[in-house]
Amino acid sequence: MNKFHKVRNLKIEGSRLIMEIDGEMREYDLKDVSQTLSDASDTERMIYEISPSGYGIYWPLIDEDISVDGLLGIVHQPECEEMMA
């Protein structure tokens, strides 16, 4: 199975979410990503799961999901079906 994104080396330092996405290091302010994650304890932040597709990150202790596409600013548009006569 091919991954949609390759997410590695995720860590939270202070108020910054830092990770490697598709080979490039990225850094985000936690308050810009998620107020819930920003307000979480260090223990709650340390326990996370990266989806097998690399599409999302989940913190089970606070029930918070983050979309990797959302972090990257990727917006998906629904495919339009051609109208049949």
N, C-alpha and C positions, 0 to 999 in steps of 0.2 A: 504494500500500500504506500503510495507516495504521500508525503506530508504537504499540506497546503502552505504551511510556514514552518520553519525550523526555529524553535525558541529554545535558547540555552542560557545558562549562567544568570538566571534571574536572582536578583537580590534587592533588598530595600535598605537604603542607607539614609538615615535621618528622614527627611520628607521627600526623598527621591526614589522612584522605581527605576531600576537599571536592569537591562537585559540585552542579550544578543538576539536579533531577529534576522533570519536569513543571512547570517554572516556579518551583520552590521550592528555595532553597539548603539543602543538607544537609551535615552534618559528622559524621564517624565516626572513632573511634579505630582505627587500623590493627590493633592487637592483637585488638580485638573483631570485626573483619571477617575477617582472615586472618593467621595467624602467618607463612605463606610470604611474603605481600606485605610484612608488617612487617619480615621479615629480608632482603628483597631490596635490592639496590644501587639508587642513584638512577637509573642507566641502565636497569636492569630495570624499574623502576617507571614510567619515562617512556614506554615503548613499550607501548601498549595498543590494543585495538580494541573499539568499542561495537557490539554486534550490530545489524543493520538494524532489528529490531523494538524495540530499546531494552531488551530483556529482560535482557541480560547484558553484562558487561565481561570481556575476556580479555587477559591479559598473556602473550604468546607466549614471551618469554625465560625465564619461570619456569613456564610451563604452568599458570597459575592462572586460574580462572573465578570470577566473583562474580555472583550473581543479584541483579538490582535489586529484585525482589519480596522477596527475603530481607532486603535492607537495609531495606526499608520495613516489614518485619514482616507481609507478606501471605502467608497460608497458603492453598493451593489444596486443596480437597477433591474427590475424584473424584465424578463425577455418579453417582447411584444409578439403576440401571435398574429399571423397574417389573417385577415378576414377572408372568409370563403364566400363566394357568391352563390 
